[in-house]
């Protein structure tokens, strides 16, 4: 009789790590540099620097995880803080009217778990002409947190793919070109941008990819050109193409999953039998 040979399991990376590494390789091939930022962030970088008013509902406990201790964040140099303050109050040099309210330092100093990796992008923009000069291309793949009810489509902790291109001669064609190249290398050949609204980009676009197995378009995230109210306080007059895409949806498509909670499954049998992603 034939002996039953016990299965042999070898060490391997988690499928999510495999996808993250694939994304990193693609952006590095495209000439981007990777940046990182803190998970615990000040409201200044998470909201104020992105021209989100201090009474915006996204800043409430219902949507954002607040940090109790420490009670205050260290803000950037005074000049940057004052530029952001004046932009909120009256538009400053942006030809905008601003939000027309009294901006409070105490609100900006509060700490939160960052709700998007765009806070990391803003930190990088603030270093323009000090640590780098345009043209510039950077990306980030990192964790973000939102106070959401967990279900098959939502998690309170998830991953985002962020990127910006800083150059005076770029426009929406270049934005679409970068996203089309990225998703093409990920295996999705059809990409389109449709008009949308995001508070810190104008124009704003939603990014859709065509998924063959569903024979339909799927929204992957937002993109656009940063408003002057975001870039001028940092002394950046060049155009800034920006996008924030959902990593978890990419993982679900790659692994053929229907429930986002399965992306971070600790089911050892599933992890052992998941095909290696190329």
C-alpha positions in Angstrom: 0.0 0.0 0.0 1.1 3.6 -0.7 2.2 5.5 2.3 0.4 8.8 3.0 3.1 11.5 3.1 2.2 14.3 5.5 2.0 17.7 4.0 5.0 19.9 4.3 4.4 23.6 5.0 7.1 26.1 4.3 7.5 29.6 5.6 6.1 32.3 3.5 5.0 36.0 3.6 1.4 36.9 4.4 -0.5 37.5 1.2 -1.1 41.2 2.2 2.7 41.7 2.5 3.1 40.1 -1.0 0.7 42.7 -2.5 2.4 45.6 -0.6 5.8 44.5 -1.9 4.4 44.3 -5.4 3.0 47.8 -5.1 6.3 49.1 -3.8 8.2 47.6 -6.7 5.8 49.2 -9.2 6.1 52.7 -7.8 9.9 52.4 -7.5 10.1 51.3 -11.1 8.0 54.4 -12.0 10.6 56.6 -10.4 8.8 57.3 -7.1 10.4 57.5 -3.6 8.7 55.9 -0.6 7.9 58.1 2.4 6.5 57.2 5.9 4.7 59.1 8.6 3.5 58.6 12.2 0.4 56.6 13.0 -0.5 59.0 15.8 -1.0 62.4 14.1 -1.9 65.9 15.1 -5.2 67.3 13.8 -3.1 70.0 12.2 -1.5 67.6 9.7 -4.5 65.3 9.5 -7.1 68.0 8.9 -6.0 71.6 9.1 -3.2 71.4 6.6 -5.7 69.8 4.1 -8.0 72.8 4.4 -10.7 70.9 6.3 -12.5 73.3 8.6 -12.3 72.7 12.4 -16.1 72.1 12.6 -16.0 69.5 9.8 -18.1 66.4 10.9 -15.1 64.0 9.9 -13.3 65.4 12.9 -15.8 64.2 15.4 -15.5 61.1 17.6 -18.1 59.4 15.5 -15.5 59.2 12.6 -12.1 59.6 14.2 -10.2 57.9 17.0 -9.0 60.6 19.4 -5.8 60.1 21.5 -6.2 61.0 25.2 -2.5 61.1 26.2 -0.5 63.0 25.4 -2.9 65.9 25.2 -1.0 68.1 22.8 1.0 67.6 19.7 4.1 69.5 18.7 3.2 71.6 15.7 5.5 72.6 12.8 7.4 76.0 12.6 5.3 79.1 13.4 5.4 80.4 9.8 3.6 77.3 8.5 1.0 77.3 11.3 0.3 81.0 10.7 0.0 80.4 6.9 -2.6 77.6 7.5 -4.4 79.7 10.1 -4.8 82.7 7.7 -5.8 80.4 4.8 -8.6 79.0 7.0 -9.8 82.4 8.2 -9.6 84.5 5.0 -8.0 82.6 2.2 -4.6 84.3 2.7 -2.8 84.5 -0.7 -4.8 81.8 -2.4 -7.5 84.1 -3.9 -10.0 82.1 -1.8 -12.3 83.5 0.9 -11.3 80.8 3.3 -13.8 79.4 5.7 -14.5 82.7 7.5 -14.2 81.5 11.1 -11.7 81.9 14.0 -9.1 79.2 13.7 -8.1 77.7 17.0 -4.6 76.4 17.9 -6.0 74.1 20.6 -8.0 72.2 18.0 -5.0 71.7 15.8 -2.9 70.4 18.7 -5.2 67.5 19.4 -3.9 64.0 18.6 -5.7 61.4 16.6 -5.0 58.1 14.9 -4.5 59.3 11.3 -7.5 58.8 9.1 -5.6 58.9 5.8 -2.0 58.8 4.6 -2.5 62.2 3.0 -1.2 63.6 6.4 2.2 62.1 5.5 2.0 63.7 2.1 1.4 67.1 3.7 4.4 66.6 6.0 6.5 66.0 2.9 5.2 69.0 1.1 6.1 71.2 4.1 9.8 70.3 3.5 9.8 71.6 -0.1 12.8 73.8 -1.0 14.5 72.7 2.3 15.0 68.9 1.8 13.8 68.6 -1.8 12.9 70.7 -4.8 10.3 70.0 -7.6 9.9 68.0 -9.7 9.1 65.4 -7.0 7.3 62.0 -7.0 6.6 60.1 -3.7 4.3 57.4 -2.5 3.2 55.7 0.7 1.6 52.4 1.6 0.5 52.5 5.2 -2.1 52.0 7.8 -5.0 54.4 8.6 -7.8 54.2 11.2 -11.5 55.3 11.1 -14.2 54.8 13.7 -16.5 52.7 11.5 -18.7 49.7 12.2 -17.0 46.5 11.0 -18.7 44.5 8.3 -17.9 42.7 5.1 -17.0 46.1 3.4 -15.5 48.1 6.3 -12.7 47.8 8.9 -11.6 50.3 11.5 -8.0 49.7 10.5 -7.0 49.4 6.9 -4.3 50.3 4.3 -4.0 53.1 1.8 -1.8 53.6 -1.2 -1.0 57.3 -1.5 1.0 59.2 -4.1 1.8 62.7 -5.3 3.6 64.3 -8.3 4.9 67.8 -7.9 5.7 69.7 -11.1 4.6 72.9 -12.8 3.7 71.3 -16.1 1.4 68.4 -15.0 -2.4 68.1 -15.4 -5.1 65.5 -15.3 -3.6 63.7 -18.3 -0.5 62.9 -16.2 -2.7 61.9 -13.2 -4.6 59.4 -15.3 -1.3 58.3 -16.9 0.3 57.5 -13.6 -2.8 55.6 -12.3 -3.2 53.7 -15.6 0.4 52.6 -15.5 0.1 51.5 -11.8 -3.1 49.5 -12.3 -1.8 48.1 -15.6 1.2 46.7 -13.8 -1.2 45.3 -11.2 -3.1 43.5 -13.9 -6.0 45.9 -14.5 -5.8 47.3 -18.0 -8.9 49.6 -18.1 -8.8 52.7 -15.8 -11.0 55.7 -15.9 -11.5 58.9 -13.8 -14.9 60.4 -13.2 -15.7 63.8 -11.7 -16.2 63.7 -7.9 -15.7 65.9 -4.8 -13.0 65.8 -2.2 -12.4 68.8 0.2 -8.7 69.2 -0.6 -8.5 68.6 -4.4 -9.9 70.6 -7.3 -10.7 69.1 -9.8 -11.4 65.9 -7.9 -11.8 62.5 -9.5 -12.8 59.0 -8.5 -10.6 56.2 -9.8 -12.4 53.2 -11.3 -10.9 50.0 -12.7 -12.6 47.5 -14.9 -12.8 44.0 -13.3 -13.1 41.3 -15.9 -14.6 38.6 -13.6 -17.4 41.0 -12.6 -17.7 42.6 -16.0 -18.1 45.9 -14.3 -16.2 49.0 -13.0 -15.1 49.1 -9.4 -14.2 52.3 -7.5 -10.8 52.2 -5.9 -10.3 55.6 -4.4 -10.0 59.3 -4.9 -7.6 61.5 -6.9 -7.2 65.1 -8.1 -5.0 68.2 -8.0 -4.3 69.7 -4.6 -6.0 73.1 -4.0 -3.8 76.2 -3.6 -5.2 76.3 0.0 -3.3 73.1 0.7 0.0 73.9 -1.2 0.5 77.6 -0.8 1.0 77.6 3.0 4.1 75.4 2.3 5.5 77.7 -0.4 4.6 75.2 -3.1 3.2 77.0 -6.2 3.7 74.0 -8.6 0.7 71.7 -9.3 0.5 68.7 -7.1 -1.2 65.6 -8.5 -2.5 63.4 -5.7 -4.3 60.1 -5.2 -5.3 57.8 -2.3 -6.3 54.3 -3.2 -7.7 51.4 -1.2 -5.1 48.6 -0.8 -7.6 46.2 0.8 -9.8 46.1 -2.3 -6.8 45.3 -4.4 -6.0 42.4 -2.1 -9.6 41.1 -2.2 -9.5 41.1 -6.0 -6.1 39.4 -6.1 -7.2 36.7 -3.6 -10.7 36.4 -4.9 -12.3 37.3 -1.5 -15.8 38.6 -0.9 -15.4 39.8 2.7 -12.8 42.4 3.6 -12.4 40.8 7.1 -10.8 37.8 5.3 -7.9 40.0 4.1 -6.3 39.9 7.6 -7.5 36.4 8.5 -5.4 34.4 11.0 -6.9 31.2 9.7 -3.7 29.2 9.3 -5.1 26.7 6.9 -6.3 29.5 4.6 -2.9 31.2 4.8 -1.1 27.9 4.0 -3.2 27.3 0.9 -3.5 30.8 -0.5 -1.7 30.8 -3.9 1.5 32.9 -4.1 0.8 36.2 -5.8 2.9 37.2 -8.8 
